[in-house]
Amino acid sequence: MDKEKKILGKTADPFLISSRKENCDTLLDMLRQAHQDLVIFSHNLDGPLYDTSEFTDTVRKLSLDNKNSKVRILIQELDFLIKHGHRIVELARRLPTSIEIRHANSRFEHVNTCYSIVDHKGVILRNDAYRFDAKADYHDPRLALELTKQFDEMWEQSEPSTEMHRLHI
């Protein structure tokens, strides 16, 4: 990522990233600037990328700083997360009005992309969910809208996992 500060919703300058660390750093930077929402579509919510205290703390801050913020996460392989634990799953259990996680309907198992959309403008798009090569842009409302439409269609046909709501006593 360039050393020049990119501003969410203003800096329209697409760039390529190719590592898990670059994906993580870019997403965290966008999230720290976010005010509204986060949308994630992922196959397995990759632990080293999303199961970190830094990511969870940033999502928590977004959720608590703006009561109207919404975090929606759609995962194709949810069972693994539930069985082995994941910080974002635990956070979603504590903040269910702000953070919702759904298991993608099996009708969408052919979708091989992975993406994050921040405040309807910032986008990180991986065309192959199992690789970290991605296009990132802090201001691409056209692509954000296109991906959000796809996400919303999948979201509406998917349901929250009953396992997500189990209580820990």
Buried (B, 14 or more C-beta within 10 A) or exposed (E): EEEEEBEBBEBEEBBEBEEEEBBBBBBBBBBEBBEBBBBBBBBBBBBEBBBBEEBBBBBBBBBEEBEEBBBBBBBBEBEBBBEEEBBBBEBBBEBEEBBBBBBBBEEBEEBEBBBBBBBBBBBBBBEEBEEBEBBBBBBBBEBBBBBBEBBEEBBEEBEBBEEBEEEEE
